[in-house]
Amino acid sequence: MTASPTGKITLDIASDADLPRFRRDLQEAFAIAVVETFGSVDDGPIPPDEDVAASFKAPNAVVHRILEDGRWVGGAVVSIDVATQRNSLDLFYVRADELGRGIGRKAWAAIEARYPDTKIWTTHTPYFEKRNIHFYVNVCGFHIVEYHHARHPDPNHPPSQDLPDDSGMFRFEKRM
């Protein structure tokens, strides 16, 4: 982790050539909580390569690189529905070696500024991801609106087989 203060955060659109690094960096960042909670990611990267690729190719998906003073430090995949203005944050990460410097907060502000017509943002995170729950609720202003688990499955997403535990996912919303 770098101790320097955060520089200027901007977004750009990832190219096809950026996608392998985006996937690797994302999986490395996501692995932190899995390893802290469960001890390893022995069953392969989380999220799996196929899920990341599907997010990149999803309808209305926009893949952003997060840049600090022009240097790539994270990424986000958002799905933008121009008609309903209900948009989703599908994937979001700050590189593992860049955590704790306020990049996520500034990156989220840049995403909101990039899509000013948004009425509602939605996102999901696993129940065990305390760092993400804190970030979305206390830093970004989201609210937990639903908890999906075996007895209350998400009708829009099949149960996740890629997490080491099936205890569920929180769904968050932020009304603008």
Stockholm file with secondary structure:
# STOCKHOLM 1.0

chainA/1-176         MTASPTGKITLDIASDADLPRFRRDLQEAFAIAVVETFGSVDDGPIPPDEDVAASFKAPNAVVHRILEDGRWVGGAVVSIDVATQRNSLDLFYVRADELGRGIGRKAWAAIEARYPDTKIWTTHTPYFEKRNIHFYVNVCGFHIVEYHHARHPDPNHPPSQDLPDDSGMFRFEKRM
#=GR chainA/1-176 SS CCCSCCCCEEEEECCGGGHHHHHHHHHHHHHHHHHHHHSCCTTCCSSCHHHHHHHHHSTTEEEEEEEETTEEEEEEEEECCTTTCEEEEEEEEECGGGTTSSHHHHHHHHHHHHCTTCSEEEEEEETTCHHHHHIIIIITCCEEEEEEBTTBCCTTSCCCSSSSCCSCEEEEEEEC
#=GC SS_cons         CCCSCCCCEEEEECCGGGHHHHHHHHHHHHHHHHHHHHSCCTTCCSSCHHHHHHHHHSTTEEEEEEEETTEEEEEEEEECCTTTCEEEEEEEEECGGGTTSSHHHHHHHHHHHHCTTCSEEEEEEETTCHHHHHIIIIITCCEEEEEEBTTBCCTTSCCCSSSSCCSCEEEEEEEC
//
